[in-house]
Amino acid sequence: MTDSEVTANDITARYYETDSERMLTFERGGQTAAVAQNREGYAMLKVRPAPDGDELERYYGFDMALDHAAELLGVSPHDLPVPEDAEDMGM
């Protein structure tokens, strides 16, 4: 299981893999956002308010998913740190 974490701009990003999904989570001051993709890495990205939360929206592109995650945290998408293992998410 891959597991990596990076913190920048008071935001902690964590990438990990479950049995069925690749998961990128963000946490800032108690607020969370999550971007999930199937384990094979070819499906649309799902944005959730938390890793186990209900899906809010699906995106083909990683940039669009990050925009939504940043909106949930109230920050600019450019402020989100992304662990190297997660940089290839999206279609």
NORKAFEN-V856321 format. One record per pair of residues at least 12 apart in sequence whose ideal C-beta (glycine too) atoms are under 7 Angstrom apart, sorted by sequence separation. I is the first residue (numbers start at 0). J is the second residue. D is the distance in Angstrom with one decimal. If there is no record, write none. Layout:
i=I j=J d=D
i=I j=J d=D
This chain:
i=34 j=46 d=5.8
i=35 j=47 d=6.5
i=45 j=57 d=5.5
i=46 j=58 d=6.9
i=1 j=14 d=6.8
i=2 j=15 d=4.5
i=12 j=25 d=5.3
i=22 j=35 d=5.3
i=44 j=57 d=6.7
i=1 j=15 d=6.6
i=21 j=35 d=6.9
i=32 j=46 d=7.0
i=33 j=47 d=4.5
i=43 j=57 d=4.3
i=44 j=58 d=4.9
i=65 j=79 d=5.6
i=0 j=15 d=6.5
i=1 j=16 d=5.4
i=10 j=25 d=5.7
i=11 j=26 d=4.9
i=20 j=35 d=4.8
i=21 j=36 d=4.7
i=43 j=58 d=6.3
i=0 j=16 d=5.4
i=20 j=36 d=6.5
i=32 j=48 d=6.5
i=33 j=49 d=5.8
i=43 j=59 d=5.8
i=10 j=27 d=4.6
i=20 j=37 d=6.2
i=21 j=38 d=6.2
i=31 j=48 d=6.6
i=33 j=50 d=4.6
i=44 j=61 d=6.6
i=9 j=27 d=5.9
i=19 j=37 d=6.8
i=20 j=38 d=6.0
i=31 j=49 d=4.8
i=46 j=64 d=5.4
i=19 j=38 d=5.6
i=21 j=40 d=6.3
i=33 j=52 d=6.8
i=44 j=64 d=4.1
i=46 j=67 d=4.5
i=16 j=38 d=6.4
i=46 j=68 d=6.0
i=48 j=71 d=6.2
i=64 j=89 d=6.9
i=24 j=50 d=5.5
i=61 j=88 d=5.1
i=22 j=50 d=5.7
i=61 j=89 d=3.3
i=60 j=89 d=5.3
i=34 j=64 d=4.8
i=59 j=89 d=6.8
i=59 j=90 d=4.7
i=34 j=68 d=5.7
i=32 j=68 d=3.9
i=32 j=71 d=4.1
i=32 j=72 d=5.5
i=30 j=71 d=7.0
i=30 j=72 d=5.3
i=25 j=68 d=5.6
i=44 j=88 d=6.2
i=27 j=72 d=4.8
i=44 j=89 d=5.8
i=25 j=72 d=6.0
i=27 j=74 d=6.6
i=43 j=90 d=6.8
i=41 j=90 d=6.8
i=36 j=88 d=5.3
i=25 j=79 d=6.1
i=34 j=88 d=6.7
i=10 j=72 d=6.8
i=23 j=85 d=4.6
i=10 j=74 d=6.6
i=23 j=88 d=6.5
i=12 j=79 d=6.6
i=21 j=88 d=6.4
i=10 j=78 d=6.3
i=12 j=80 d=4.6
i=14 j=82 d=4.2
i=10 j=79 d=6.1
i=12 j=81 d=6.1
i=8 j=78 d=4.3
i=10 j=80 d=6.0
i=12 j=82 d=5.8
i=14 j=84 d=4.7
i=14 j=85 d=4.2
i=7 j=80 d=4.0
i=6 j=80 d=6.5
i=5 j=80 d=4.5
i=5 j=82 d=5.0
i=4 j=82 d=6.6
i=3 j=82 d=4.1
i=3 j=83 d=6.9
i=3 j=84 d=5.0
i=1 j=84 d=5.2
